[in-house]
């Protein structure tokens, strides 16, 4: 059993809703210190958050893919064309957004 904590990924409200509705299953992030071969792997738990402190969706990483930003629709509004992005494919475990857990 994997003892690594879930990967925390804050999202803009529109992208969070798309995951919750099932129309989005891949999140693109810049490949680098936070999102790389060591932090991303199939089977790792992932927490998608509506912003940093909003509702949460829980899932698992099912696959990864690498592409330059210029090959990913809408990535050009955030990244430089030659930036290397990683597509994090997510299968949701909870299909209904949950409130954040408070300690």
Buried (B, 14 or more C-beta within 10 A) or exposed (E): EEEEEBBEBBBEEEBBBBBBEEEBBBBBBBBEEEBEEEEBEEEBBBBBBBEEEBBBBBBBBBEBEEBBBEEBEEBEEEBEEEBEBBBBBBEBEEEEBEEEEEE
